Amino acid sequence: MEKQVICISWGPKYGARYVNRLYAGVARNITPPFSFTCFTDDAAGFNPAIRAEPLPQLEVAMPSGTKGIWPKARLWGAELGGLKGPVLFMDLDLVVVGSLDDFFSYGEPEEVILSRNPNTPAERLGQTSLFRFPVGKLVPLQEMFLADPQGVADRYRFEQRFVTREAPGGVRFWPNAWVRHFRAHCVRTLPLNFFLPPKLPKDARVVIFPGGLLPPHAIAGHWTGGYRPGTPGAHLRGLFARDRPDPPLRYLRHYLRPAPWVAEAWRE
């Protein structure tokens, strides 16, 4: 049975560079046959092996003032570019570091399966950076969203919370070891972050990058959000700068050494 991987790309933030590197990471770590479909408003520069499909249209204004990535709701319709059955959705900014085959055999084909969000341990919350669903299964969610996009976003804040709580039949989670969160599971704790590069957790298959810290930052050893790349000494001197981006302890925690394993995995 063909393994179906999908992603979505709109606007200028990521583009062909991220789509092509995601495809390459998938191709290196999956047993054929498989397909890779990107729903996009601009397929210029895509690897010819990528199947580009137009973005499904939603005739509503996307919510504003919320952190959720609500345009993903475009993928929840009854039809999806001619695909049928389970599809594995992947965010453009994740990194594939191991075999993806088990993501297609785990659980039942009709289940909605997500990675677990490590930032809210008290809440049974999924992460939509990597999740599998059957085409058409999430139509009720799309209908709820279309009826009141801003209201749904205001109530749930994140589309992953909406999917976790409202998916028909409930959701299931991948084994924790398979999907790791870069900031939560790879970045070293203070003071080890000044001496050791981010680690690649044992048995990880995919590393996700929520929160704006992206693979290029990990490769360069550069925390985002006003931080300057530099040596440990330069970072420590920045502790006394007027434009320091964070309070002292957080600033020290946010020193990042380059991660060679990210460079090896995130390439065409």
Secondary structure by P-SEA (a helix, b strand, c coil): cbbbbbbbbccccccaaaaaaaaaaaaacccccbbbbbbccccccccccccccccccccccccccccccccccccccccccccccbbbbbcccccccccccccccccccccccccccccccccccccccccccccccaaaaaaaaaacaaaaaaacccaaaaaacccccccccccccccccccccccccccccccccccccccccbbbbcccccaaaaaacccccccccccaaaaaaacccccccccaaaaaaacccccaaaaaaccc
